[in-house]
């Protein structure tokens, strides 16, 4: 059961982390006040969050297949 919770919960957690990390930058983009160096720095953080989320999701899917099926 924990594998199923992880498979569903990890994408929700990744999306929540991305929303919280991008909320301030989104408002600055709308007001056209963002610095491009900060935008690229935040892009690195977004890519790291997505990469870690993808690795965690693949691990949980593997464990789900091994233990359940």
N, CA, C and O atoms as a CHARMM CRD file, in Angstrom:
* protein
*
  276
    1    1 UNK  N      0.81700  -1.19500   0.00000 PROA 1      0.00000
    2    1 UNK  CA     0.00000   0.00000   0.00000 PROA 1      0.00000
    3    1 UNK  C      0.86200   1.26000   0.00000 PROA 1      0.00000
    4    1 UNK  O      0.50000   2.26400  -0.61300 PROA 1      0.00000
    5    2 UNK  N      2.00300   1.20500   0.69000 PROA 2      0.00000
    6    2 UNK  CA     2.85600   2.39200   0.74500 PROA 2      0.00000
    7    2 UNK  C      3.40800   2.73400  -0.63400 PROA 2      0.00000
    8    2 UNK  O      3.65200   3.90400  -0.93000 PROA 2      0.00000
    9    3 UNK  N      3.60800   1.72100  -1.48300 PROA 3      0.00000
   10    3 UNK  CA     4.12700   1.99600  -2.82600 PROA 3      0.00000
   11    3 UNK  C      3.09200   2.73900  -3.65400 PROA 3      0.00000
   12    3 UNK  O      3.43400   3.63300  -4.42900 PROA 3      0.00000
   13    4 UNK  N      1.84400   2.37600  -3.49500 PROA 4      0.00000
   14    4 UNK  CA     0.77600   3.05400  -4.22400 PROA 4      0.00000
   15    4 UNK  C      0.62300   4.50100  -3.75700 PROA 4      0.00000
   16    4 UNK  O      0.39200   5.39500  -4.57000 PROA 4      0.00000
   17    5 UNK  N      0.75000   4.72800  -2.46500 PROA 5      0.00000
   18    5 UNK  CA     0.69700   6.09600  -1.93700 PROA 5      0.00000
   19    5 UNK  C      1.86100   6.91600  -2.47900 PROA 5      0.00000
   20    5 UNK  O      1.69000   8.08400  -2.82600 PROA 5      0.00000
   21    6 UNK  N      3.03600   6.31600  -2.55200 PROA 6      0.00000
   22    6 UNK  CA     4.19700   7.02000  -3.09800 PROA 6      0.00000
   23    6 UNK  C      4.04200   7.34600  -4.56700 PROA 6      0.00000
   24    6 UNK  O      4.42200   8.42900  -5.01100 PROA 6      0.00000
   25    7 UNK  N      3.48200   6.40800  -5.33100 PROA 7      0.00000
   26    7 UNK  CA     3.29700   6.62900  -6.77100 PROA 7      0.00000
   27    7 UNK  C      2.33100   7.78800  -7.01100 PROA 7      0.00000
   28    7 UNK  O      2.52000   8.56400  -7.94700 PROA 7      0.00000
   29    8 UNK  N      1.31300   7.91100  -6.18900 PROA 8      0.00000
   30    8 UNK  CA     0.35300   9.00100  -6.33800 PROA 8      0.00000
   31    8 UNK  C      0.87500  10.28200  -5.68600 PROA 8      0.00000
   32    8 UNK  O      0.66300  11.37600  -6.20900 PROA 8      0.00000
   33    9 UNK  N      1.55000  10.14900  -4.56000 PROA 9      0.00000
   34    9 UNK  CA     1.96000  11.31600  -3.78800 PROA 9      0.00000
   35    9 UNK  C      3.15200  12.07400  -4.33900 PROA 9      0.00000
   36    9 UNK  O      3.22400  13.29300  -4.18400 PROA 9      0.00000
   37   10 UNK  N      4.08600  11.39100  -4.97600 PROA 10     0.00000
   38   10 UNK  CA     5.29200  12.05900  -5.47300 PROA 10     0.00000
   39   10 UNK  C      4.97000  13.09700  -6.54800 PROA 10     0.00000
   40   10 UNK  O      5.48000  14.21400  -6.46300 PROA 10     0.00000
   41   11 UNK  N      4.14800  12.78500  -7.55900 PROA 11     0.00000
   42   11 UNK  CA     3.83000  13.84400  -8.52800 PROA 11     0.00000
   43   11 UNK  C      3.10900  15.03700  -7.90400 PROA 11     0.00000
   44   11 UNK  O      3.34300  16.18000  -8.29900 PROA 11     0.00000
   45   12 UNK  N      2.23900  14.78000  -6.93800 PROA 12     0.00000
   46   12 UNK  CA     1.55200  15.87600  -6.25200 PROA 12     0.00000
   47   12 UNK  C      2.55200  16.72400  -5.48600 PROA 12     0.00000
   48   12 UNK  O      2.46700  17.95200  -5.50700 PROA 12     0.00000
   49   13 UNK  N      3.49500  16.08800  -4.81600 PROA 13     0.00000
   50   13 UNK  CA     4.52400  16.81100  -4.07300 PROA 13     0.00000
   51   13 UNK  C      5.41600  17.62600  -5.00200 PROA 13     0.00000
   52   13 UNK  O      5.75900  18.76400  -4.68400 PROA 13     0.00000
   53   14 UNK  N      5.79400  17.06400  -6.13700 PROA 14     0.00000
   54   14 UNK  CA     6.64700  17.78100  -7.09200 PROA 14     0.00000
   55   14 UNK  C      5.92300  19.00500  -7.64200 PROA 14     0.00000
   56   14 UNK  O      6.51600  20.08000  -7.74300 PROA 14     0.00000
   57   15 UNK  N      4.66100  18.85600  -7.99600 PROA 15     0.00000
   58   15 UNK  CA     3.89900  19.99800  -8.51100 PROA 15     0.00000
   59   15 UNK  C      3.75400  21.07300  -7.44000 PROA 15     0.00000
   60   15 UNK  O      3.86500  22.26200  -7.74100 PROA 15     0.00000
   61   16 UNK  N      3.50800  20.67300  -6.19700 PROA 16     0.00000
   62   16 UNK  CA     3.40200  21.65200  -5.11500 PROA 16     0.00000
   63   16 UNK  C      4.72300  22.38600  -4.90600 PROA 16     0.00000
   64   16 UNK  O      4.72800  23.60200  -4.71900 PROA 16     0.00000
   65   17 UNK  N      5.83900  21.66600  -4.93500 PROA 17     0.00000
   66   17 UNK  CA     7.14500  22.31600  -4.79600 PROA 17     0.00000
   67   17 UNK  C      7.40800  23.29200  -5.93000 PROA 17     0.00000
   68   17 UNK  O      7.93600  24.38000  -5.70200 PROA 17     0.00000
   69   18 UNK  N      7.04600  22.91600  -7.14300 PROA 18     0.00000
   70   18 UNK  CA     7.23900  23.81400  -8.28400 PROA 18     0.00000
   71   18 UNK  C      6.35600  25.04900  -8.17000 PROA 18     0.00000
   72   18 UNK  O      6.79600  26.15100  -8.49900 PROA 18     0.00000
   73   19 UNK  N      5.11900  24.88700  -7.71000 PROA 19     0.00000
   74   19 UNK  CA     4.23900  26.04600  -7.55000 PROA 19     0.00000
   75   19 UNK  C      4.76300  27.00100  -6.48800 PROA 19     0.00000
   76   19 UNK  O      4.76100  28.21500  -6.69100 PROA 19     0.00000
   77   20 UNK  N      5.21000  26.46200  -5.35800 PROA 20     0.00000
   78   20 UNK  CA     5.72100  27.32300  -4.30200 PROA 20     0.00000
   79   20 UNK  C      7.02300  28.00500  -4.70300 PROA 20     0.00000
   80   20 UNK  O      7.25300  29.15600  -4.33300 PROA 20     0.00000
   81   21 UNK  N      7.87100  27.32000  -5.44900 PROA 21     0.00000
   82   21 UNK  CA     9.14200  27.92700  -5.83700 PROA 21     0.00000
   83   21 UNK  C      8.97000  28.94400  -6.95500 PROA 21     0.00000
   84   21 UNK  O      9.80000  29.84200  -7.09700 PROA 21     0.00000
   85   22 UNK  N      7.91600  28.82500  -7.74900 PROA 22     0.00000
   86   22 UNK  CA     7.74100  29.72300  -8.89100 PROA 22     0.00000
   87   22 UNK  C      6.72700  30.83400  -8.65200 PROA 22     0.00000
   88   22 UNK  O      6.53200  31.67200  -9.53300 PROA 22     0.00000
   89   23 UNK  N      6.07900  30.87200  -7.50000 PROA 23     0.00000
   90   23 UNK  CA     5.02000  31.86000  -7.27200 PROA 23     0.00000
   91   23 UNK  C      5.55200  33.29000  -7.32400 PROA 23     0.00000
   92   23 UNK  O      4.95900  34.14000  -7.98800 PROA 23     0.00000
   93   24 UNK  N      6.64200  33.56700  -6.64700 PROA 24     0.00000
   94   24 UNK  CA     7.20200  34.91900  -6.63800 PROA 24     0.00000
   95   24 UNK  C      7.73000  35.30500  -8.01800 PROA 24     0.00000
   96   24 UNK  O      7.52800  36.43300  -8.46800 PROA 24     0.00000
   97   25 UNK  N      8.39500  34.38500  -8.68000 PROA 25     0.00000
   98   25 UNK  CA     8.92900  34.67400 -10.01500 PROA 25     0.00000
   99   25 UNK  C      7.81400  34.89600 -11.02700 PROA 25     0.00000
  100   25 UNK  O      7.96500  35.70000 -11.94700 PROA 25     0.00000
  101   26 UNK  N      6.69900  34.19400 -10.86900 PROA 26     0.00000
  102   26 UNK  CA     5.58100  34.36800 -11.78400 PROA 26     0.00000
  103   26 UNK  C      5.04500  35.79600 -11.72100 PROA 26     0.00000
  104   26 UNK  O      4.74100  36.39300 -12.75400 PROA 26     0.00000
  105   27 UNK  N      4.92800  36.34400 -10.51600 PROA 27     0.00000
  106   27 UNK  CA     4.45600  37.72300 -10.37900 PROA 27     0.00000
  107   27 UNK  C      5.46500  38.70800 -10.95000 PROA 27     0.00000
  108   27 UNK  O      5.06900  39.71900 -11.53100 PROA 27     0.00000
  109   28 UNK  N      6.74800  38.44200 -10.80200 PROA 28     0.00000
  110   28 UNK  CA     7.76100  39.33000 -11.36500 PROA 28     0.00000
  111   28 UNK  C      7.77100  39.27000 -12.88600 PROA 28     0.00000
  112   28 UNK  O      8.03300  40.28000 -13.54000 PROA 28     0.00000
  113   29 UNK  N      7.49300  38.11300 -13.45700 PROA 29     0.00000
  114   29 UNK  CA     7.40900  37.99700 -14.91400 PROA 29     0.00000
  115   29 UNK  C      6.21500  38.79000 -15.42700 PROA 29     0.00000
  116   29 UNK  O      6.31800  39.47000 -16.44800 PROA 29     0.00000
  117   30 UNK  N      5.08600  38.71300 -14.73300 PROA 30     0.00000
  118   30 UNK  CA     3.89800  39.45300 -15.14600 PROA 30     0.00000
  119   30 UNK  C      4.16200  40.95500 -15.10800 PROA 30     0.00000
  120   30 UNK  O      3.74100  41.68100 -16.00800 PROA 30     0.00000
  121   31 UNK  N      4.85700  41.42600 -14.07300 PROA 31     0.00000
  122   31 UNK  CA     5.15600  42.86100 -13.94800 PROA 31     0.00000
  123   31 UNK  C      6.38700  43.28500 -14.73900 PROA 31     0.00000
  124   31 UNK  O      6.76600  44.45600 -14.72200 PROA 31     0.00000
  125   32 UNK  N      7.01700  42.32900 -15.43600 PROA 32     0.00000
  126   32 UNK  CA     8.22600  42.58300 -16.24000 PROA 32     0.00000
  127   32 UNK  C      9.35300  43.17900 -15.40200 PROA 32     0.00000
  128   32 UNK  O     10.03000  44.10800 -15.84100 PROA 32     0.00000
  129   33 UNK  N      9.55500  42.65100 -14.20800 PROA 33     0.00000
  130   33 UNK  CA    10.59000  43.13500 -13.30600 PROA 33     0.00000
  131   33 UNK  C     11.63600  42.07300 -12.98800 PROA 33     0.00000
  132   33 UNK  O     12.41900  42.25600 -12.05500 PROA 33     0.00000
  133   34 UNK  N     11.67400  41.00100 -13.71100 PROA 34     0.00000
  134   34 UNK  CA    12.58100  39.90800 -13.35900 PROA 34     0.00000
  135   34 UNK  C     13.91200  40.07100 -14.08200 PROA 34     0.00000
  136   34 UNK  O     13.96900  40.51700 -15.22800 PROA 34     0.00000
  137   35 UNK  N     14.95600  39.70700 -13.39700 PROA 35     0.00000
  138   35 UNK  CA    16.30100  39.72600 -13.96600 PROA 35     0.00000
  139   35 UNK  C     16.54900  38.37100 -14.64000 PROA 35     0.00000
  140   35 UNK  O     16.18200  37.32700 -14.10100 PROA 35     0.00000
  141   36 UNK  N     17.17000  38.39700 -15.81300 PROA 36     0.00000
  142   36 UNK  CA    17.36800  37.14900 -16.55500 PROA 36     0.00000
  143   36 UNK  C     18.32100  36.19300 -15.84000 PROA 36     0.00000
  144   36 UNK  O     18.16700  34.97800 -15.96000 PROA 36     0.00000
  145   37 UNK  N     19.29200  36.70700 -15.10600 PROA 37     0.00000
  146   37 UNK  CA    20.18800  35.80400 -14.37900 PROA 37     0.00000
  147   37 UNK  C     19.42600  35.05500 -13.29100 PROA 37     0.00000
  148   37 UNK  O     19.69100  33.88000 -13.04000 PROA 37     0.00000
  149   38 UNK  N     18.48900  35.72800 -12.65300 PROA 38     0.00000
  150   38 UNK  CA    17.67700  35.05500 -11.63900 PROA 38     0.00000
  151   38 UNK  C     16.74300  34.04100 -12.29500 PROA 38     0.00000
  152   38 UNK  O     16.49400  32.97100 -11.73900 PROA 38     0.00000
  153   39 UNK  N     16.23200  34.37500 -13.47000 PROA 39     0.00000
  154   39 UNK  CA    15.34700  33.45100 -14.17400 PROA 39     0.00000
  155   39 UNK  C     16.07300  32.15800 -14.52500 PROA 39     0.00000
  156   39 UNK  O     15.50600  31.07500 -14.37700 PROA 39     0.00000
  157   40 UNK  N     17.32100  32.25200 -14.98700 PROA 40     0.00000
  158   40 UNK  CA    18.08800  31.05000 -15.31800 PROA 40     0.00000
  159   40 UNK  C     18.50700  30.29500 -14.05500 PROA 40     0.00000
  160   40 UNK  O     18.58400  29.06700 -14.07000 PROA 40     0.00000
  161   41 UNK  N     18.77800  31.01600 -12.96500 PROA 41     0.00000
  162   41 UNK  CA    19.08700  30.35400 -11.70300 PROA 41     0.00000
  163   41 UNK  C     17.91100  29.55100 -11.18900 PROA 41     0.00000
  164   41 UNK  O     18.07500  28.44300 -10.67800 PROA 41     0.00000
  165   42 UNK  N     16.71000  30.12400 -11.33200 PROA 42     0.00000
  166   42 UNK  CA    15.51200  29.39800 -10.91300 PROA 42     0.00000
  167   42 UNK  C     15.21100  28.23300 -11.84400 PROA 42     0.00000
  168   42 UNK  O     14.64000  27.22900 -11.42000 PROA 42     0.00000
  169   43 UNK  N     15.59000  28.36100 -13.10200 PROA 43     0.00000
  170   43 UNK  CA    15.40300  27.25700 -14.04000 PROA 43     0.00000
  171   43 UNK  C     16.20700  26.03500 -13.60200 PROA 43     0.00000
  172   43 UNK  O     15.75300  24.90000 -13.74500 PROA 43     0.00000
  173   44 UNK  N     17.39700  26.27600 -13.07000 PROA 44     0.00000
  174   44 UNK  CA    18.21700  25.16700 -12.56000 PROA 44     0.00000
  175   44 UNK  C     17.50400  24.48400 -11.39600 PROA 44     0.00000
  176   44 UNK  O     17.49200  23.25600 -11.31200 PROA 44     0.00000
  177   45 UNK  N     16.90700  25.27600 -10.49300 PROA 45     0.00000
  178   45 UNK  CA    16.18400  24.68500  -9.36500 PROA 45     0.00000
  179   45 UNK  C     14.98800  23.86700  -9.84700 PROA 45     0.00000
  180   45 UNK  O     14.72200  22.78600  -9.32300 PROA 45     0.00000
  181   46 UNK  N     14.27500  24.37300 -10.83100 PROA 46     0.00000
  182   46 UNK  CA    13.12400  23.64600 -11.36900 PROA 46     0.00000
  183   46 UNK  C     13.57100  22.32800 -11.99500 PROA 46     0.00000
  184   46 UNK  O     12.93000  21.29700 -11.79200 PROA 46     0.00000
  185   47 UNK  N     14.65900  22.35500 -12.75100 PROA 47     0.00000
  186   47 UNK  CA    15.15400  21.12700 -13.37700 PROA 47     0.00000
  187   47 UNK  C     15.61700  20.11300 -12.33700 PROA 47     0.00000
  188   47 UNK  O     15.42100  18.91200 -12.51900 PROA 47     0.00000
  189   48 UNK  N     16.23000  20.58100 -11.24900 PROA 48     0.00000
  190   48 UNK  CA    16.65400  19.67200 -10.17400 PROA 48     0.00000
  191   48 UNK  C     15.43900  19.03400  -9.50900 PROA 48     0.00000
  192   48 UNK  O     15.43400  17.83100  -9.24700 PROA 48     0.00000
  193   49 UNK  N     14.40000  19.84000  -9.23500 PROA 49     0.00000
  194   49 UNK  CA    13.18400  19.29900  -8.62400 PROA 49     0.00000
  195   49 UNK  C     12.54000  18.26600  -9.54500 PROA 49     0.00000
  196   49 UNK  O     12.11400  17.20600  -9.08900 PROA 49     0.00000
  197   50 UNK  N     12.47000  18.57400 -10.83900 PROA 50     0.00000
  198   50 UNK  CA    11.88600  17.62200 -11.78700 PROA 50     0.00000
  199   50 UNK  C     12.71200  16.34100 -11.89600 PROA 50     0.00000
  200   50 UNK  O     12.15000  15.24900 -11.98300 PROA 50     0.00000
  201   51 UNK  N     14.03200  16.46500 -11.89300 PROA 51     0.00000
  202   51 UNK  CA    14.89400  15.28300 -11.99500 PROA 51     0.00000
  203   51 UNK  C     14.75000  14.39500 -10.76300 PROA 51     0.00000
  204   51 UNK  O     14.63400  13.17600 -10.88900 PROA 51     0.00000
  205   52 UNK  N     14.75500  14.99500  -9.57700 PROA 52     0.00000
  206   52 UNK  CA    14.59500  14.20200  -8.35500 PROA 52     0.00000
  207   52 UNK  C     13.21400  13.55900  -8.28700 PROA 52     0.00000
  208   52 UNK  O     13.08000  12.40900  -7.86900 PROA 52     0.00000
  209   53 UNK  N     12.19900  14.29500  -8.69500 PROA 53     0.00000
  210   53 UNK  CA    10.84600  13.73500  -8.72100 PROA 53     0.00000
  211   53 UNK  C     10.72700  12.57600  -9.68700 PROA 53     0.00000
  212   53 UNK  O     10.06800  11.57900  -9.39200 PROA 53     0.00000
  213   54 UNK  N     11.36600  12.70300 -10.84500 PROA 54     0.00000
  214   54 UNK  CA    11.33800  11.62500 -11.83700 PROA 54     0.00000
  215   54 UNK  C     12.05400  10.38300 -11.32200 PROA 54     0.00000
  216   54 UNK  O     11.55500   9.26800 -11.47300 PROA 54     0.00000
  217   55 UNK  N     13.22400  10.57300 -10.71300 PROA 55     0.00000
  218   55 UNK  CA    13.94800   9.42200 -10.15400 PROA 55     0.00000
  219   55 UNK  C     13.15200   8.74400  -9.04500 PROA 55     0.00000
  220   55 UNK  O     13.08600   7.51600  -8.98700 PROA 55     0.00000
  221   56 UNK  N     12.55100   9.53500  -8.17000 PROA 56     0.00000
  222   56 UNK  CA    11.75500   8.95700  -7.08700 PROA 56     0.00000
  223   56 UNK  C     10.54500   8.21300  -7.63900 PROA 56     0.00000
  224   56 UNK  O     10.20000   7.13600  -7.15400 PROA 56     0.00000
  225   57 UNK  N      9.89800   8.78800  -8.65600 PROA 57     0.00000
  226   57 UNK  CA     8.73000   8.13600  -9.24400 PROA 57     0.00000
  227   57 UNK  C      9.11200   6.82100  -9.91700 PROA 57     0.00000
  228   57 UNK  O      8.39600   5.82800  -9.78200 PROA 57     0.00000
  229   58 UNK  N     10.22100   6.80300 -10.63400 PROA 58     0.00000
  230   58 UNK  CA    10.66800   5.56000 -11.27000 PROA 58     0.00000
  231   58 UNK  C     10.99400   4.49200 -10.24000 PROA 58     0.00000
  232   58 UNK  O     10.67400   3.32100 -10.44400 PROA 58     0.00000
  233   59 UNK  N     11.63000   4.88100  -9.12700 PROA 59     0.00000
  234   59 UNK  CA    11.93800   3.92900  -8.06400 PROA 59     0.00000
  235   59 UNK  C     10.65700   3.36000  -7.45800 PROA 59     0.00000
  236   59 UNK  O     10.54900   2.15300  -7.24100 PROA 59     0.00000
  237   60 UNK  N      9.68800   4.23700  -7.18500 PROA 60     0.00000
  238   60 UNK  CA     8.44400   3.76200  -6.59300 PROA 60     0.00000
  239   60 UNK  C      7.66600   2.88000  -7.55800 PROA 60     0.00000
  240   60 UNK  O      7.06300   1.89400  -7.13300 PROA 60     0.00000
  241   61 UNK  N      7.66200   3.21000  -8.84700 PROA 61     0.00000
  242   61 UNK  CA     6.98200   2.34400  -9.81700 PROA 61     0.00000
  243   61 UNK  C      7.64900   0.97200  -9.89800 PROA 61     0.00000
  244   61 UNK  O      6.96700  -0.04800  -9.99500 PROA 61     0.00000
  245   62 UNK  N      8.98300   0.94900  -9.85900 PROA 62     0.00000
  246   62 UNK  CA     9.70700  -0.32400  -9.86400 PROA 62     0.00000
  247   62 UNK  C      9.34000  -1.14700  -8.62600 PROA 62     0.00000
  248   62 UNK  O      9.05600  -2.34000  -8.73500 PROA 62     0.00000
  249   63 UNK  N      9.34500  -0.52000  -7.46700 PROA 63     0.00000
  250   63 UNK  CA     9.00700  -1.23400  -6.23600 PROA 63     0.00000
  251   63 UNK  C      7.55900  -1.70900  -6.25000 PROA 63     0.00000
  252   63 UNK  O      7.25000  -2.79100  -5.75100 PROA 63     0.00000
  253   64 UNK  N      6.67000  -0.89400  -6.82500 PROA 64     0.00000
  254   64 UNK  CA     5.26900  -1.30100  -6.92000 PROA 64     0.00000
  255   64 UNK  C      5.12800  -2.54300  -7.78600 PROA 64     0.00000
  256   64 UNK  O      4.39200  -3.46400  -7.43100 PROA 64     0.00000
  257   65 UNK  N      5.82200  -2.57900  -8.91100 PROA 65     0.00000
  258   65 UNK  CA     5.74400  -3.73300  -9.80800 PROA 65     0.00000
  259   65 UNK  C      6.36200  -4.96600  -9.15600 PROA 65     0.00000
  260   65 UNK  O      5.80900  -6.06000  -9.26600 PROA 65     0.00000
  261   66 UNK  N      7.49000  -4.80700  -8.48400 PROA 66     0.00000
  262   66 UNK  CA     8.17600  -5.94800  -7.87100 PROA 66     0.00000
  263   66 UNK  C      7.37300  -6.52200  -6.70800 PROA 66     0.00000
  264   66 UNK  O      7.26000  -7.74200  -6.58900 PROA 66     0.00000
  265   67 UNK  N      6.81600  -5.67900  -5.85400 PROA 67     0.00000
  266   67 UNK  CA     6.15900  -6.16800  -4.64300 PROA 67     0.00000
  267   67 UNK  C      4.68700  -6.51700  -4.84200 PROA 67     0.00000
  268   67 UNK  O      4.16200  -7.37400  -4.13000 PROA 67     0.00000
  269   68 UNK  N      4.02500  -5.88900  -5.77000 PROA 68     0.00000
  270   68 UNK  CA     2.58900  -6.12600  -5.92100 PROA 68     0.00000
  271   68 UNK  C      2.31100  -7.16100  -7.00100 PROA 68     0.00000
  272   68 UNK  O      1.45800  -8.02900  -6.81800 PROA 68     0.00000
  273   69 UNK  N      3.01400  -7.08400  -8.11700 PROA 69     0.00000
  274   69 UNK  CA     2.70100  -7.97500  -9.24100 PROA 69     0.00000
  275   69 UNK  C      3.64200  -9.10700  -9.25900 PROA 69     0.00000
  276   69 UNK  O      3.55000  -9.97300 -10.12800 PROA 69     0.00000
